[in-house]
């Protein structure tokens, strides 16, 4: 329920609103604590702490509301965040650009990009100018959910909003245009290396007040800053700013090379790869763990594209796209499911351009997808998807939360002719990464699905259709594994395990690999208590194991016995290796199989 506030009577000797310096100090301390709880997804604690404002007669500031809205969003409770916003407006506190940016992220996480787009217009209508950070938050939402047209529309509006696209804006737009195979637009964008410097929203002479952060090298707004930047001053962070620029230009050219390779534009691809290589070479030193890894991952992608381009073998994109299923989160849509998948591919994967170049029509695409679904247009028919006409079809193996696809690509290639594989991932940009790897490495026995596994599995997988399910490094409700952390987006719940059980073939296996002992113990407890432990039963255990809630959990490197046919490193492995962690020694492996004692009808 929204919080109802009562005015505190003014006390003689106190300041405006009856507040003292002690009151202000206390309010700031509570606000800071709520902000810390937001980082840890401690929703209940944050809500209880917020109640102390009324109990102690304190007035929450716009920063207090911002922190409370943030904890709701980070915990996956968008409705709760909107209730706080409504309560805030009733109290007469005007939301600022930071609050709108948090809500933009909330809408994006919930897959509600149309509402996020509307929120930008709402900001402008209320006289609150979006800043580059808010715009980039929206672009990330478009990238994670796959919506090229909306991103393009907002990018065009930036000039009317007097916002200069910064390095991040250009990089994100380049990625989106590359995914959508918007070759001409992307090529034009890549020719604007100085766009963030040449497009000045307001003449410098109109900026009268000097920016106090500029000389100290701490102004991150660049030309979007409302204050004057003295051109005679070289900021202390100039070198790092140039490094950021080089990284952005390298990324943009890498996106162009990727798009050109997909469309067999080999000359453009080669030139863009060379430019990307030049900008990467200009990077002297990447500070920070994630920056170092991002740099190395980009170099890996560059090498992958270069190897593919050297073959100059035009990819049969239509055949690969027919094994990409993008399920929309709009449950109210009345569009036939196969038609919806085609629409999503046109929207974000450039299917229209592929059809045009192949001499095919949208009707051809819809017919191909129609065959992959049951007559009622609900369940996926794996044999049709993979063209498996054998009397004894190949087993189907599924990886949940596949990330960038390093692991599943390696397994599928190693088991070509022995098994068919499915990668299921929520984030659209990661789905596209798996798709591109599938194309560049010519993997024919892999299908990629975008969607929430908690919805896709029960709605679109037939009973007993999967032989083995893998979950590699599942994300706990919070990175610390805190039992009190909350997330309404948590996947591995008791309900979900029950759904998995019914989709697993008799004696089908479930393998969970994690480095978080607290979380793996929690999952073992959940599995062990399902219907008194009758849904799953433990399998073999290596010599080095411990029993958690009756389920043996092994340590060390997983191998063929548990379904890891091909040894490979994932992004997660490389991240941990960068941090000097002994990755394989920290690995915990939970393996169980579907029991025949209790199966859904």
C-alpha positions as CSV (number, residue, x, y, z in Angstrom):
1,X,0.0,0.0,0.0
2,X,1.3,3.5,-0.7
3,X,2.6,5.3,2.3
4,X,0.3,8.0,3.7
5,X,2.1,11.0,5.2
6,X,1.0,13.4,7.9
7,X,2.5,16.8,8.4
8,X,4.6,17.3,11.4
9,X,3.7,20.5,13.4
10,X,6.4,23.1,13.3
11,X,8.3,23.5,16.6
12,X,9.6,26.9,17.8
13,X,13.3,27.2,17.2
14,X,13.4,24.9,14.3
15,X,14.0,25.6,10.7
16,X,11.6,25.2,7.7
17,X,9.1,22.5,8.2
18,X,10.2,22.1,11.8
19,X,13.4,20.3,10.8
20,X,16.6,20.6,12.8
21,X,20.1,19.8,11.7
22,X,19.8,16.6,13.7
23,X,16.6,15.7,11.7
24,X,18.4,16.3,8.4
25,X,21.4,14.2,9.5
26,X,19.2,11.4,10.5
27,X,17.2,11.5,7.2
28,X,20.4,11.5,5.2
29,X,21.7,8.5,7.2
30,X,18.5,6.5,6.6
31,X,18.6,7.4,2.9
32,X,22.2,6.2,2.6
33,X,21.2,2.9,4.3
34,X,18.3,2.4,1.9
35,X,20.7,3.0,-1.0
36,X,23.1,0.3,0.4
37,X,20.2,-2.1,0.7
38,X,19.3,-1.5,-2.9
39,X,22.7,-2.7,-4.0
40,X,22.1,-5.9,-2.0
41,X,18.4,-6.3,-3.1
42,X,17.2,-6.3,0.5
43,X,13.7,-5.1,-0.4
44,X,11.9,-5.9,2.8
45,X,14.5,-4.3,5.0
46,X,14.5,-1.2,2.8
47,X,10.7,-0.9,3.0
48,X,10.8,-1.3,6.8
49,X,13.5,1.3,7.0
50,X,11.5,3.7,4.9
51,X,8.6,3.5,7.4
52,X,10.9,5.1,10.0
53,X,10.6,8.4,8.3
54,X,7.0,8.7,9.3
55,X,7.6,7.1,12.7
56,X,10.3,9.6,13.5
57,X,8.6,12.6,11.9
58,X,11.2,13.0,9.1
59,X,10.7,14.2,5.6
60,X,12.0,11.9,2.8
61,X,13.9,13.8,0.1
62,X,13.8,13.1,-3.6
63,X,17.1,11.1,-3.0
64,X,15.3,8.9,-0.5
65,X,12.5,8.1,-2.9
66,X,15.1,7.5,-5.6
67,X,16.8,4.9,-3.4
68,X,13.6,3.2,-2.5
69,X,12.5,3.0,-6.1
70,X,15.9,1.6,-7.0
71,X,15.6,-1.2,-4.5
72,X,12.2,-2.2,-5.9
73,X,13.6,-2.2,-9.5
74,X,16.7,-4.1,-8.6
75,X,14.5,-6.7,-6.8
76,X,12.3,-7.1,-9.9
77,X,9.3,-5.4,-8.3
78,X,8.4,-2.8,-11.0
79,X,4.9,-2.4,-9.6
80,X,6.2,-1.6,-6.2
81,X,8.5,1.1,-7.8
82,X,5.5,2.7,-9.6
83,X,3.6,2.7,-6.3
84,X,6.4,4.6,-4.6
85,X,6.4,7.1,-7.5
86,X,2.7,7.6,-7.1
87,X,3.1,8.1,-3.4
88,X,6.0,10.5,-4.0
89,X,3.9,12.7,-6.4
90,X,1.1,12.8,-3.8
91,X,3.5,14.2,-1.3
92,X,4.4,16.9,-3.8
93,X,8.0,15.7,-4.4
94,X,8.9,16.1,-8.1
95,X,10.8,13.2,-9.6
96,X,14.2,14.1,-11.1
97,X,16.1,12.7,-14.1
98,X,17.7,10.0,-11.8
99,X,14.4,8.6,-10.8
100,X,13.2,8.5,-14.4
101,X,16.4,6.7,-15.4
102,X,15.9,4.0,-12.7
103,X,12.3,3.5,-14.0
104,X,13.6,3.3,-17.6
105,X,15.8,0.4,-16.4
106,X,12.9,-1.2,-14.6
107,X,10.7,-1.1,-17.7
108,X,13.6,-2.5,-19.8
109,X,14.2,-5.4,-17.4
110,X,10.4,-6.1,-17.5
111,X,10.5,-6.1,-21.3
112,X,8.1,-3.1,-21.5
113,X,10.1,-1.0,-24.0
114,X,7.0,0.8,-25.3
115,X,6.4,2.1,-21.8
116,X,10.0,3.0,-21.4
117,X,9.7,5.0,-24.7
118,X,6.6,6.7,-23.4
119,X,8.4,7.6,-20.1
120,X,11.0,9.5,-22.1
121,X,8.2,11.6,-23.7
122,X,6.7,12.0,-20.2
123,X,9.9,13.4,-19.0
124,X,10.1,16.0,-21.7
125,X,6.4,16.9,-21.2
126,X,7.1,17.5,-17.5
127,X,10.0,19.8,-18.4
128,X,12.7,17.3,-17.3
129,X,15.3,17.0,-20.0
130,X,16.6,13.4,-20.5
131,X,20.4,13.3,-20.2
132,X,22.8,11.0,-22.0
133,X,22.7,8.5,-19.1
134,X,18.9,8.2,-19.4
135,X,19.1,7.7,-23.1
136,X,21.9,5.1,-22.9
137,X,19.8,3.2,-20.3
138,X,17.0,3.1,-22.8
139,X,19.4,2.0,-25.6
140,X,20.7,-0.8,-23.3
141,X,17.1,-1.9,-22.8
142,X,16.6,-2.0,-26.6
143,X,19.8,-4.0,-26.9
144,X,18.9,-6.5,-24.2
145,X,15.3,-6.9,-25.5
146,X,15.8,-6.5,-29.2
147,X,14.1,-3.4,-30.6
148,X,15.9,-1.6,-33.3
149,X,13.1,0.7,-34.5
150,X,12.5,2.2,-31.1
151,X,16.2,2.8,-30.6
152,X,16.5,4.4,-34.0
153,X,13.5,6.7,-33.2
154,X,15.0,7.9,-29.9
155,X,18.4,8.4,-31.5
156,X,16.8,10.8,-34.0
157,X,15.0,12.6,-31.2
158,X,18.3,13.3,-29.3
159,X,19.1,16.4,-31.4
160,X,15.7,18.0,-30.6
161,X,16.3,17.2,-27.0
162,X,19.7,18.9,-27.3
163,X,21.6,15.8,-26.3
164,X,24.8,14.8,-28.0
165,X,25.3,11.1,-28.5
166,X,28.3,10.2,-26.4
167,X,30.7,7.3,-27.0
168,X,28.3,4.9,-25.2
169,X,25.4,6.1,-27.3
170,X,27.2,5.5,-30.6
171,X,28.5,2.1,-29.5
172,X,25.1,0.9,-28.4
173,X,23.5,2.1,-31.6
174,X,26.1,0.4,-33.7
175,X,25.4,-2.9,-31.9
176,X,21.7,-2.5,-32.5
177,X,22.1,-1.6,-36.2
178,X,24.5,-4.5,-36.7
179,X,22.0,-7.0,-35.1
180,X,19.3,-5.7,-37.4
181,X,21.5,-5.9,-40.5
182,X,21.0,-2.2,-41.1
183,X,24.1,-2.0,-43.2
184,X,23.8,1.4,-44.8
185,X,22.8,3.2,-41.6
186,X,25.6,1.4,-39.7
187,X,28.2,2.4,-42.3
188,X,27.1,6.0,-42.0
189,X,27.3,5.9,-38.3
190,X,30.8,4.5,-38.3
191,X,31.9,7.5,-40.4
192,X,31.1,9.9,-37.5
193,X,34.1,9.3,-35.2
194,X,33.9,12.9,-34.0
195,X,30.1,13.1,-33.6
196,X,30.3,13.5,-29.9
197,X,32.6,16.6,-30.3
198,X,31.1,18.2,-33.4
199,X,27.4,18.2,-32.5
200,X,27.3,20.9,-29.8
201,X,23.7,21.3,-28.4
202,X,24.3,24.9,-27.2
203,X,27.0,27.3,-28.2
204,X,29.8,27.6,-25.6
205,X,29.2,31.3,-25.3
206,X,25.7,30.7,-24.0
207,X,27.2,28.7,-21.1
208,X,28.2,31.5,-18.8
209,X,29.0,29.6,-15.6
210,X,32.2,27.6,-15.6
211,X,32.1,23.8,-14.8
212,X,33.9,23.3,-11.5
213,X,34.5,19.6,-12.4
214,X,36.1,20.2,-15.7
215,X,39.5,21.3,-14.6
216,X,39.6,18.6,-12.0
217,X,39.0,16.0,-14.7
218,X,35.8,14.7,-13.1
219,X,33.1,16.0,-15.5
220,X,31.6,13.0,-17.3
221,X,28.9,14.9,-19.2
222,X,31.3,16.2,-21.9
223,X,29.5,18.5,-24.4
224,X,26.2,17.7,-22.7
225,X,27.3,19.6,-19.6
226,X,25.2,22.7,-18.9
227,X,28.3,24.6,-17.8
228,X,31.2,26.1,-19.7
229,X,34.3,24.0,-20.4
230,X,37.3,26.2,-20.9
231,X,39.1,24.8,-24.0
232,X,42.4,26.1,-22.7
233,X,42.3,23.6,-19.9
234,X,43.3,20.0,-20.4
235,X,41.4,17.9,-17.9
236,X,43.3,15.5,-15.8
237,X,41.3,12.5,-17.2
238,X,42.0,13.4,-20.8
239,X,44.0,10.3,-21.4
240,X,41.3,8.0,-20.0
241,X,38.7,9.9,-22.1
242,X,40.7,9.2,-25.2
243,X,41.0,5.5,-24.2
244,X,37.2,5.4,-23.9
245,X,36.9,7.0,-27.3
246,X,39.3,4.4,-28.9
247,X,37.3,1.6,-27.3
248,X,34.1,3.0,-28.6
249,X,35.4,3.4,-32.1
250,X,36.9,-0.1,-32.1
251,X,33.5,-1.5,-31.0
252,X,31.6,0.4,-33.7
253,X,33.9,-0.9,-36.4
254,X,33.7,-4.4,-35.0
255,X,29.9,-4.1,-35.2
256,X,30.2,-3.0,-38.8
257,X,32.5,-5.9,-39.6
258,X,30.1,-8.3,-38.0
259,X,27.1,-7.0,-40.1
260,X,29.2,-6.9,-43.3
261,X,30.3,-10.5,-42.7
262,X,26.7,-11.7,-42.3
263,X,25.8,-10.0,-45.6
264,X,28.9,-11.2,-47.4
265,X,30.3,-7.7,-47.8
266,X,33.8,-8.9,-47.6
267,X,35.7,-5.8,-48.6
268,X,33.9,-3.6,-46.0
269,X,34.3,-6.3,-43.4
270,X,38.0,-6.5,-44.0
271,X,38.4,-2.7,-43.8
272,X,36.3,-2.4,-40.6
273,X,38.3,-5.2,-39.0
274,X,41.5,-3.4,-39.7
275,X,40.2,-0.1,-38.3
276,X,39.0,-2.0,-35.2
277,X,42.4,-3.5,-34.8
278,X,44.1,-0.1,-35.1
279,X,41.9,1.3,-32.4
280,X,42.5,-1.7,-30.1
281,X,46.2,-1.2,-30.7
282,X,45.9,2.4,-29.5
283,X,44.7,1.1,-26.1
284,X,47.8,1.4,-23.9
285,X,46.4,-0.1,-20.7
286,X,42.9,-1.1,-19.7
287,X,42.3,-0.4,-16.0
288,X,39.9,-2.6,-14.1
289,X,38.9,-6.2,-14.2
290,X,35.8,-5.8,-16.4
291,X,37.4,-3.4,-18.8
292,X,40.3,-5.8,-19.3
293,X,38.0,-8.7,-19.9
294,X,35.7,-6.7,-22.3
295,X,38.8,-5.8,-24.3
296,X,39.9,-9.4,-24.6
297,X,36.4,-10.6,-25.4
298,X,36.3,-8.0,-28.2
299,X,39.6,-9.3,-29.6
300,X,38.3,-12.8,-29.5
301,X,35.2,-11.7,-31.5
302,X,37.5,-9.9,-34.0
303,X,39.5,-13.0,-34.6
304,X,36.3,-15.1,-35.0
305,X,35.0,-12.7,-37.7
306,X,38.4,-12.6,-39.4
307,X,38.6,-16.4,-39.7
308,X,35.1,-16.5,-41.1
309,X,35.7,-13.6,-43.6
310,X,38.8,-15.3,-44.9
311,X,36.7,-18.2,-46.2
312,X,34.4,-15.8,-48.1
313,X,31.7,-18.4,-48.0
314,X,28.3,-16.7,-48.0
315,X,26.3,-17.9,-45.0
316,X,22.8,-19.3,-45.5
317,X,21.3,-17.0,-43.0
318,X,17.7,-18.0,-43.6
319,X,18.4,-21.6,-42.7
320,X,20.0,-20.5,-39.4
321,X,17.2,-18.0,-38.7
322,X,14.7,-20.7,-38.9
323,X,16.2,-22.2,-35.7
324,X,16.0,-18.9,-33.8
325,X,12.8,-18.5,-31.8
326,X,12.2,-15.1,-30.2
327,X,9.3,-15.4,-27.9
328,X,7.7,-12.1,-27.1
329,X,6.9,-11.2,-23.5
330,X,3.6,-9.7,-24.5
331,X,1.3,-12.5,-23.3
332,X,-1.8,-10.5,-24.4
333,X,-0.8,-10.7,-28.1
334,X,-3.4,-12.4,-30.3
335,X,-0.9,-13.0,-33.1
336,X,-0.2,-16.6,-34.0
337,X,3.0,-17.8,-32.2
338,X,4.8,-18.6,-35.5
339,X,3.9,-15.3,-36.9
340,X,5.1,-13.6,-33.7
341,X,8.5,-15.3,-34.1
342,X,8.8,-14.0,-37.6
343,X,7.8,-10.5,-36.6
344,X,10.4,-10.5,-33.9
345,X,13.1,-11.6,-36.3
346,X,12.1,-8.8,-38.7
347,X,12.2,-6.3,-35.9
348,X,15.6,-7.2,-34.5
349,X,17.5,-9.8,-36.6
350,X,17.2,-8.3,-40.1
351,X,15.0,-11.1,-41.4
352,X,13.5,-8.7,-44.0
353,X,16.9,-8.0,-45.5
354,X,17.7,-11.7,-45.5
355,X,14.5,-12.6,-47.3
356,X,15.0,-9.8,-49.9
357,X,18.5,-11.1,-50.7
358,X,17.4,-14.7,-50.8
359,X,14.4,-14.0,-53.1
360,X,12.0,-15.3,-50.4
361,X,8.9,-13.8,-48.8
362,X,7.5,-13.3,-45.4
363,X,5.0,-16.0,-46.2
364,X,7.9,-18.4,-46.8
365,X,9.3,-17.6,-43.4
366,X,6.0,-18.0,-41.6
367,X,5.4,-21.4,-43.3
368,X,8.9,-22.5,-42.1
369,X,8.1,-21.5,-38.5
370,X,4.6,-22.9,-38.7
371,X,6.0,-26.4,-39.3
372,X,8.1,-26.2,-36.1
373,X,5.0,-25.9,-33.9
374,X,2.3,-28.3,-33.0
375,X,-1.1,-28.0,-34.8
376,X,-2.4,-25.9,-31.9
377,X,0.6,-23.6,-32.4
378,X,1.8,-24.1,-28.8
379,X,4.5,-26.8,-28.5
380,X,7.8,-26.9,-30.3
381,X,8.4,-29.9,-32.5
382,X,12.1,-30.6,-32.2
383,X,12.3,-33.2,-34.9
384,X,10.9,-30.7,-37.4
385,X,13.2,-28.0,-36.2
386,X,16.3,-30.0,-36.7
387,X,15.0,-31.9,-39.8
388,X,15.4,-35.2,-37.9
389,X,13.7,-37.9,-40.0
390,X,15.2,-40.9,-38.3
391,X,12.9,-43.5,-36.7
392,X,15.0,-43.2,-33.6
393,X,15.4,-39.4,-33.2
394,X,18.5,-37.9,-31.7
395,X,18.2,-36.9,-28.0
396,X,17.6,-33.2,-27.3
397,X,19.8,-31.4,-24.7
398,X,19.1,-28.0,-23.2
399,X,21.3,-25.4,-21.6
400,X,19.4,-22.8,-19.6
401,X,20.8,-19.2,-19.3
402,X,23.4,-19.8,-22.0
403,X,25.0,-16.4,-21.9
404,X,27.2,-15.7,-24.9
405,X,27.0,-19.3,-25.9
406,X,30.7,-20.4,-25.7
407,X,29.8,-23.6,-23.8
408,X,26.7,-24.7,-25.7
409,X,28.4,-24.0,-29.1
410,X,31.3,-26.2,-28.1
411,X,29.1,-29.1,-26.9
412,X,26.9,-29.0,-30.0
413,X,29.9,-29.1,-32.4
414,X,31.3,-32.0,-30.4
415,X,28.0,-34.0,-30.6
416,X,27.0,-33.3,-34.2
417,X,25.1,-36.4,-35.4
418,X,24.8,-37.6,-31.8
419,X,22.5,-35.1,-30.2
420,X,20.6,-31.9,-30.9
421,X,21.0,-28.9,-28.7
422,X,18.9,-26.0,-27.5
423,X,20.2,-22.8,-25.9
424,X,17.7,-20.8,-23.9
425,X,18.6,-17.3,-22.9
426,X,16.5,-14.3,-21.7
427,X,18.7,-11.4,-23.0
428,X,18.3,-10.6,-26.7
429,X,21.9,-9.4,-27.2
430,X,23.2,-12.7,-25.9
431,X,20.9,-14.6,-28.1
432,X,22.3,-12.8,-31.0
433,X,25.8,-13.5,-29.9
434,X,25.0,-17.3,-29.9
435,X,23.3,-16.9,-33.3
436,X,26.4,-15.2,-34.8
437,X,28.7,-17.9,-33.3
438,X,26.4,-20.6,-34.8
439,X,26.7,-18.9,-38.2
440,X,30.4,-18.3,-38.1
441,X,31.2,-21.8,-36.9
442,X,28.5,-23.5,-39.0
443,X,26.8,-25.3,-36.2
444,X,23.8,-27.3,-37.7
445,X,22.5,-29.1,-34.6
446,X,21.7,-26.1,-32.4
447,X,18.5,-24.1,-31.9
448,X,18.4,-20.8,-29.9
449,X,15.4,-19.6,-27.9
450,X,14.9,-16.2,-26.4
451,X,12.6,-16.0,-23.5
452,X,12.0,-16.4,-19.8
453,X,12.6,-20.1,-19.1
454,X,9.9,-20.1,-16.4
455,X,7.4,-19.3,-19.2
456,X,9.0,-21.0,-22.2
457,X,9.4,-24.4,-20.6
458,X,5.8,-25.0,-19.5
459,X,4.2,-23.3,-22.5
460,X,6.3,-24.5,-25.4
461,X,8.1,-27.7,-24.4
462,X,6.3,-31.0,-24.7
463,X,6.2,-33.6,-22.0
464,X,9.3,-35.9,-21.8
465,X,11.0,-34.1,-24.8
466,X,14.4,-33.3,-23.3
467,X,17.1,-35.8,-22.3
468,X,19.4,-33.6,-20.3
469,X,19.2,-30.1,-18.9
470,X,22.3,-28.0,-18.0
471,X,22.5,-24.9,-15.8
472,X,26.0,-23.5,-15.7
473,X,26.7,-20.9,-13.0
474,X,23.2,-19.8,-12.2
475,X,22.9,-16.4,-10.7
476,X,21.6,-16.4,-7.1
477,X,19.1,-13.7,-6.0
478,X,22.2,-11.7,-5.0
479,X,25.9,-12.1,-5.9
480,X,26.7,-12.6,-2.2
481,X,24.3,-15.5,-1.9
482,X,22.5,-13.8,1.0
483,X,19.5,-15.7,2.1
484,X,17.6,-12.5,2.7
485,X,18.2,-11.0,-0.7
486,X,15.1,-10.9,-2.9
487,X,14.4,-11.1,-6.6
488,X,11.1,-11.7,-8.2
489,X,13.0,-12.8,-11.3
490,X,14.7,-15.8,-9.6
491,X,14.4,-18.8,-11.9
492,X,15.4,-21.9,-10.0
493,X,12.4,-22.3,-7.7
494,X,10.5,-25.4,-6.6
495,X,7.8,-24.7,-9.2
496,X,10.3,-24.4,-12.0
497,X,12.0,-27.7,-11.0
498,X,8.6,-29.4,-11.1
499,X,8.1,-28.1,-14.6
500,X,11.6,-29.3,-15.6
501,X,10.8,-32.8,-14.3
502,X,7.8,-33.2,-16.5
503,X,9.7,-32.1,-19.6
504,X,12.6,-34.5,-18.9
505,X,12.5,-37.9,-20.5
506,X,12.4,-40.9,-18.1
507,X,15.8,-41.0,-16.3
508,X,16.6,-37.6,-17.9
509,X,19.3,-35.8,-16.1
510,X,19.7,-32.3,-14.6
511,X,23.3,-31.0,-14.1
512,X,23.9,-27.7,-12.2
513,X,27.4,-26.3,-12.1
514,X,28.1,-23.4,-9.6
515,X,31.0,-21.9,-7.7
516,X,28.6,-20.6,-4.9
517,X,28.4,-23.2,-2.1
518,X,25.6,-21.4,-0.3
519,X,23.5,-21.2,-3.4
520,X,24.1,-24.8,-4.5
521,X,23.2,-26.0,-1.0
522,X,20.0,-24.0,-1.2
523,X,19.2,-25.6,-4.6
524,X,20.0,-29.1,-3.3
525,X,17.5,-28.5,-0.5
526,X,14.8,-27.3,-2.9
527,X,15.3,-30.4,-5.1
528,X,15.4,-32.8,-2.2
529,X,12.1,-31.6,-0.7
530,X,10.1,-31.7,-4.0
531,X,7.2,-34.1,-3.3
532,X,9.1,-35.7,-0.5
533,X,12.1,-36.2,-2.7
534,X,10.4,-38.3,-5.3
535,X,10.7,-36.1,-8.4
536,X,14.5,-36.3,-8.6
537,X,17.0,-38.9,-7.4
538,X,20.8,-38.5,-7.0
539,X,23.2,-40.1,-9.5
540,X,26.8,-41.1,-9.1
541,X,29.3,-39.0,-7.2
542,X,33.0,-38.6,-7.7
543,X,35.4,-39.4,-4.9
544,X,35.7,-35.8,-3.9
545,X,32.1,-34.9,-2.9
546,X,29.9,-33.9,0.0
547,X,26.2,-34.7,0.6
548,X,23.9,-31.7,0.8
549,X,20.4,-32.5,1.9
550,X,20.8,-36.1,0.7
551,X,22.2,-35.1,-2.7
552,X,25.9,-35.7,-3.4
553,X,27.6,-32.6,-4.8
554,X,31.0,-33.1,-6.5
555,X,34.0,-30.8,-6.7
556,X,36.3,-30.0,-9.5
557,X,36.2,-30.2,-13.3
558,X,33.0,-31.7,-14.9
559,X,33.6,-34.2,-17.7
560,X,31.8,-36.5,-20.1
561,X,30.2,-38.6,-17.3
562,X,28.0,-35.6,-16.4
563,X,27.4,-34.4,-20.0
564,X,30.2,-31.9,-20.4
565,X,31.5,-33.6,-23.6
566,X,33.8,-30.8,-24.7
567,X,36.1,-28.9,-22.3
568,X,35.9,-25.2,-22.9
569,X,36.1,-21.9,-21.1
570,X,33.1,-19.6,-20.8
571,X,33.0,-15.8,-20.2
572,X,32.4,-16.6,-16.5
573,X,35.5,-18.8,-16.4
574,X,37.6,-16.1,-18.0
575,X,36.3,-13.5,-15.6
576,X,37.2,-15.6,-12.6
577,X,40.6,-16.4,-14.1
578,X,41.2,-12.7,-14.5
579,X,40.5,-12.3,-10.8
580,X,43.2,-14.9,-10.0
581,X,40.6,-17.3,-8.7
582,X,41.2,-21.1,-8.9
583,X,38.1,-21.6,-11.0
584,X,38.0,-25.4,-11.3
585,X,38.8,-25.9,-7.6
586,X,35.8,-23.8,-6.6
587,X,33.4,-25.6,-8.9
588,X,30.5,-27.6,-7.4
589,X,28.5,-30.0,-9.4
590,X,25.0,-31.1,-8.6
591,X,23.7,-34.0,-10.8
592,X,20.4,-35.8,-10.4
593,X,18.0,-37.6,-12.7
594,X,14.3,-37.5,-13.2
595,X,12.6,-40.2,-11.1
596,X,9.9,-42.4,-12.7
597,X,8.2,-42.7,-9.3
598,X,6.3,-39.4,-9.7
599,X,5.6,-38.1,-13.2
600,X,2.9,-35.6,-14.4
601,X,0.1,-37.1,-16.4
